[in-house]
């Protein structure tokens, strides 16, 4: 059992040979954009609610198709935010 604990404690962290600036840059690019993440969660909830209402017979197929179309637009927007051009300008307004 003590060998398992040692294995768990010896997880590989950042390499000592990399300088801190390189580590910050690589971590910066690996992060998921919060706006894209929120759009994807909202899209998932919207589509799940739509499917539940459709299967219960509360909404019709035409409305469900319209909501699915809105979900597809939200998905495309989230993908553009996450993987689109990175130099979109500053996130805070200039005074």
N, C-alpha and C positions, 0 to 999 in steps of 0.2 A: 504494500500500500504506500509506503514511503517513496518508492520509485515512481509511482504515478504522480504523486505530489511534486516531485522534483521535475518531472517532465512538464507538468502544467506550469510550473514557475519559470521554466527556462524557455518561454516563448520568445521568438525572435522579434526584437523591436527594431527601431531604425538603426541602420548601420553607423558605426562610429566614424567611418571614413567619409561620410557625407557631411557637408557643412550645413548649418541650420538654414541658410537661405534656400538651398536646393530642396530641403525637406518641406519648407513652407510652400514653395512653388508647386511641388508634386502634390501636396495635400490640397492645395487650392484648386487644382484642376480635377481632382478625383471627387470632389464634393458634388452632391446633387443640389441643383438650384431650388431654393425653397418655394419660389413661385410655381415652378414646374411641378414640384411635388404636390403642392396644394391643388393645382388644377387637375392633376391625375386622381387625387383622392376625391375631389368633388365630382369628377366625371364618373368614377366608379360608383359612388353613392347615387348619383343621378340615374345611371343605367340600371343599377340594382333595384331602385325604387320603381322605375318605369316597368321593369320586368315583373316585379311583384304585382303592381297594379294591373298590368295586362293579363297576367295569369288568373287574377281574381275576377276579371271581367269588369273592372271599374272604368277603365279607359279603353278606347277603341284602337284598332291597329294603325289607323292613320295618325293618331296622336302619338302613339308609341314610335312610329317611324320618324316623326318629326323630332321627338326627343332624342332618338338614336342619332339623327343627323346633327343635332346640337352637340351630342357627346363626341361625335367624330371631329367636329370643329374644335372642341376643347382639347381633344387628344392632339390634333395637329398643332394647336397653339402651344401646348406643353412641350411637344417635341422641338418646336422652333426655339422656344425659350431655352431649353436644355442644350440643344446641339447646334443652334444657329450661330451667327457671327458673335464672337466674344467681345469685340470692342464696340459696344453699344453706347458708350459714353458713361459719365459718372452716374452713380445710383442716387446721389443727393443733388438737389438743384443748386446751381451756382448763384451766389448773391451779388 
